[in-house]
Amino acid sequence: MKKKIEIEHDLRSTSANIIWKVISTDGGLSRWIADKVHEEHGKLHFTWGDEWRHQEKRSATILERVRNSHIRLRWDDETDPAAYLELRIIHTEVTGGYILHITDFALWEDVESLIDIWDQNFDQLRTSTGL
């Protein structure tokens, strides 16, 4: 059984529509999670790396997508029935801003590595979009 990991990052945008496009579309996701993302028939296909060097590919089924709220995916190679990946936009009334809440799952021995990957992804999000 995998450990549930929840990570939150403040975003530098007051537009739910802009944030939504970055977390829920193949074009948006390819700016910060993978080198290429392609959506087809309710699945997202992720590619990391170059085809002439090391390349990794994974596919995920979209379980739920609620506009300006969240997208939930299940990796097609996932063996834990409780595991999923969710990217959720949370509006903060105090500041009027938004938080990106990430829910993911990892084996106990991989928790630190997964948190590092999400930190790198978030750095890439900031660099490529300014969010």
N, C-alpha and C positions, 0 to 999 in steps of 0.2 A: 504494500500500500504506500502511496506517495504522500509527501507532506504538502499541504496547501501553503502557498506563498502569496502574500498580498503586499504590493508596493504602491506607494502614492507619490506623484510628482506634481508640483505646482506648474501650471502652464501660463505662458505669457500672452494670453489672448482672452478677449472677452466675447469672442464669437464662437458659439456652439457649432455653427455651420462649417467654419474653417477647421475646427478640431475634428468634427465628424468626418470630413473628407479625408483627413490624414489617418484616422484609425479604422476606417471602414471600407475604403476603396483600394483596389489593387495599385493604382498610381500613388496614393498616399502611403500605403504600407511599404512600397518599394523605395520610399525616400528615407526610411529609418529602420525597418526590421530586416529586410533582405535585399539582395542586389536586384532581384527581379521578383515580381508577384503578378500572377495572372489568375483572373477569376473566370470560372467556367462551370456551368450547371450546378451551382450551389457549393462549389469547392474553390478554395484558394490554393494555388500552386506556388510554393516558395522556392527560390533558387539562390544559393550563396556560392560565391567564387566564380572562377573562370572555367569555361569548358575545356580549355587546353592545359589547365593545371588541375588543382583540386576543386571539385564541385560537389555540393551537397544539395539534394532536392527533397522536399517534403510537401505533402498535401494535407489540407485540413478541410473538414466539412463544416460549413456554417450551420450552427445549431439554432442561433437566434440573432436577429439584427433589428434593433429598435432605433429608429432615426433619432439622432442627437442624444442618445442615451448610452447604448452599449452594443458590442458585437461579441458573440461567444462562439468559439471554435472547438472542435475536437480533432486532434491530429489523427490521421487515418491509421498510423502505425501504433497508436496508444493502446496499451494493454490494460491499464487501470480504468475500470468502468466509471469511476467517480471523477477522473481527471478531465480538465478542460482548460482553455485559455480564454480569458475575458478581458476586454479593454472597455472601461467604463468612464464616461464623462460625468463628473460631479460638480455641480454649480455651488459655489460658496456664497451664501447670502451676505456674510460680513464684508467681504472684499469685492463681490460682484464678479470674481474671477472663476477659473475652473481648475479642477484637479483631474489628472489622469490616474485612475485606479486600475491596476493590473492584478489579475488573479491568475496564477499559474501553479503547476504542480511539478515536483521533482522527487527523485529518490533521495533519501536522507543524506547520502554521501555526496549528492550533486547540488544541494541547496545553495551553498556559497557560490559555486560556478554559475548557477542560473541567475542569482542576484547580480553577479558581475556582468553577465550578458545583458540583463535588463538595464543596468547602469550605462553600459556602452550604447545600447539602443537609444536610451533617452538622450545621451550626449549627441548622437547622430540626429535625433529629432530636433534638438535645439540648433545644431549646426545647419541642417538642411532647410528648416522651416521657420526658425526664429521662435518657435513655441517654447 
